[in-house]
Amino acid sequence: MSKRRAVRRSKKSNAGAIVGGSVLALLSAAILVGIGYFAYGAYTRPGIDKETRCPAAGPVEITALLIDTTDPVSEKTLIDARNKFKEEIGATKVGGLVEIYGLTEAKGELTKMFSGCNPGDGSTVDIWTNNPRLRQRQWEEAFGKPLEQVSDKIEQGHTGNQSPIMAGIQSIKC
């Protein structure tokens, strides 16, 4: 009789396929979560009015500055005024409206020197959903440079016959 040789079949393990499938499933889940994160961020981001650069729902705060431009300012006072001006502007929240008016010699007459919302600079944006350099450039053009020009106008005061501030105080007193 012939001996039958028992042929052993090696069982192939399906462990590689299981690991590969698991990795693929996790990768797919991570991609879906990422897409959901970016979609949610775009959905919840408030719309911006192109003209004023304020949120479409309105500014989150309003800062109004009144500058008396009827009297020339000494150098020391000018430096202090510019520092206070920059401090106020720096404290404005993203989406906050800043309006700057200049007092004129005429009673109750105001000149609008600046009006605009703080669009936020490069440090206020998420690097995954926005471009910080582009946002910084937009901030400089829409908010930084115009405010610097207003700061320069402070020193260009023209002497008036009567200060509008004093006229206001006098009208209250009488």
C-alpha positions as CSV (number, residue, x, y, z in Angstrom):
1,M,0.0,0.0,0.0
2,S,1.2,3.3,-0.7
3,K,1.5,5.8,1.8
4,R,-0.5,8.7,1.4
5,R,1.2,11.8,2.1
6,A,-0.8,14.2,4.1
7,V,-0.5,17.6,2.5
8,R,-0.9,20.3,4.8
9,R,-2.3,23.4,3.5
10,S,-1.1,26.5,5.2
11,K,-3.9,28.7,6.2
12,K,-3.4,32.2,5.0
13,S,-4.0,34.8,7.6
14,N,-6.4,37.6,6.8
15,A,-4.8,39.8,9.3
16,G,-3.3,42.1,6.6
17,A,-6.6,42.7,5.0
18,I,-8.3,43.4,8.3
19,V,-5.6,45.9,9.3
20,G,-5.7,47.5,5.9
21,G,-9.5,47.8,6.0
22,S,-9.4,49.3,9.5
23,V,-6.8,51.9,8.4
24,L,-8.9,52.8,5.3
25,A,-12.0,53.1,7.5
26,L,-10.2,55.4,10.0
27,L,-8.8,57.5,7.2
28,S,-12.2,57.9,5.6
29,A,-13.7,58.9,8.9
30,A,-10.9,61.5,9.5
31,I,-11.6,63.0,6.0
32,L,-15.3,63.2,6.7
33,V,-14.7,64.9,10.1
34,G,-12.3,67.4,8.4
35,I,-14.8,68.2,5.7
36,G,-17.5,68.7,8.4
37,Y,-15.2,71.0,10.4
38,F,-14.5,73.3,7.4
39,A,-18.1,73.2,6.3
40,Y,-19.3,74.1,9.8
41,G,-16.8,77.0,10.0
42,A,-17.9,78.4,6.7
43,Y,-21.6,78.0,7.7
44,T,-21.2,79.8,11.1
45,R,-18.9,82.6,9.8
46,P,-21.0,85.8,9.7
47,G,-21.4,87.5,6.3
48,I,-19.4,90.7,5.8
49,D,-20.7,93.8,4.1
50,K,-18.3,94.6,1.3
51,E,-18.6,98.4,1.7
52,T,-18.3,98.9,5.4
53,R,-16.5,95.6,6.2
54,C,-18.9,95.2,9.1
55,P,-20.7,92.0,9.9
56,A,-24.0,91.8,8.0
57,A,-25.9,91.5,11.3
58,G,-24.3,94.8,12.4
59,P,-21.2,95.8,14.3
60,V,-20.4,93.9,17.5
61,E,-19.5,97.2,19.3
62,I,-19.3,100.9,18.4
63,T,-16.4,103.1,19.4
64,A,-16.9,106.8,18.6
65,L,-14.0,109.2,19.0
66,L,-14.4,113.0,19.0
67,I,-11.4,115.0,18.1
68,D,-11.1,118.8,18.5
69,T,-9.2,120.0,15.5
70,T,-9.8,123.7,16.0
71,D,-6.7,124.3,18.1
72,P,-3.1,123.5,17.3
73,V,-1.7,120.8,19.6
74,S,1.7,120.9,21.3
75,E,4.2,118.1,20.5
76,K,3.9,116.5,23.9
77,T,0.1,116.5,23.8
78,L,0.2,115.2,20.3
79,I,2.3,112.2,21.3
80,D,0.0,111.5,24.2
81,A,-3.1,111.9,22.0
82,R,-1.7,109.5,19.4
83,N,-0.9,106.9,22.0
84,K,-4.4,107.1,23.5
85,F,-5.8,107.0,19.9
86,K,-3.8,103.8,19.1
87,E,-4.8,102.3,22.5
88,E,-8.5,102.8,21.8
89,I,-8.2,101.5,18.2
90,G,-6.2,98.5,19.5
91,A,-9.0,97.6,22.0
92,T,-11.6,97.5,19.3
93,K,-13.0,94.0,18.8
94,V,-13.1,92.3,15.4
95,G,-16.3,93.4,13.8
96,G,-16.4,96.5,16.0
97,L,-17.3,99.8,14.3
98,V,-15.0,102.8,14.8
99,E,-16.2,106.2,13.9
100,I,-14.0,109.3,14.3
101,Y,-15.4,112.8,14.1
102,G,-13.6,116.1,14.1
103,L,-15.1,119.1,15.9
104,T,-15.2,122.3,13.8
105,E,-15.5,125.9,14.8
106,A,-19.3,125.9,13.9
107,K,-21.5,124.8,16.8
108,G,-22.7,121.3,16.5
109,E,-21.0,120.7,13.2
110,L,-19.0,117.5,12.9
111,T,-16.7,116.2,10.1
112,K,-16.6,112.5,9.7
113,M,-12.9,111.6,9.5
114,F,-13.2,107.8,9.5
115,S,-15.9,105.2,9.7
116,G,-15.3,101.4,9.4
117,C,-15.3,98.1,11.1
118,N,-12.2,96.3,12.3
119,P,-11.9,93.4,9.9
120,G,-9.3,91.6,12.1
121,D,-5.7,91.3,11.4
122,G,-3.6,88.2,10.5
123,S,-3.4,87.1,14.2
124,T,-7.1,86.8,14.5
125,V,-7.7,84.2,11.8
126,D,-7.5,80.4,11.7
127,I,-4.5,79.3,9.6
128,W,-6.5,76.3,8.3
129,T,-9.4,78.3,7.0
130,N,-7.9,81.7,6.1
131,N,-4.7,83.2,4.9
132,P,-3.1,85.3,7.8
133,R,-0.8,87.3,5.4
134,L,-3.7,88.2,3.2
135,R,-5.9,89.2,6.2
136,Q,-3.1,91.3,7.6
137,R,-2.8,93.1,4.2
138,Q,-6.5,93.7,4.1
139,W,-6.5,95.0,7.6
140,E,-3.7,97.5,6.7
141,E,-5.5,98.7,3.6
142,A,-9.0,99.0,5.1
143,F,-8.2,99.9,8.7
144,G,-4.6,100.5,9.5
145,K,-3.6,103.1,6.9
146,P,-6.8,105.2,7.1
147,L,-6.5,105.4,10.8
148,E,-2.8,106.4,10.5
149,Q,-4.0,109.3,8.2
150,V,-6.5,110.4,10.8
151,S,-3.7,110.3,13.4
152,D,-1.7,112.6,11.2
153,K,-4.7,115.0,10.8
154,I,-4.8,115.6,14.5
155,E,-1.7,117.8,14.4
156,Q,-3.1,119.8,11.5
157,G,-5.5,121.8,13.7
158,H,-6.6,125.3,12.6
159,T,-7.0,127.9,15.2
160,G,-10.6,128.9,15.7
161,N,-12.2,131.9,17.3
162,Q,-14.1,129.7,19.7
163,S,-13.5,126.1,20.8
164,P,-16.6,123.9,20.1
165,I,-16.0,122.2,23.4
166,M,-16.1,125.5,25.3
167,A,-19.2,126.5,23.3
168,G,-20.9,123.3,24.4
169,I,-20.0,124.0,28.0
170,Q,-21.1,127.6,27.7
171,S,-24.4,126.6,26.3
172,I,-25.0,124.2,29.2
173,K,-24.0,126.9,31.7
174,C,-26.3,129.6,30.3
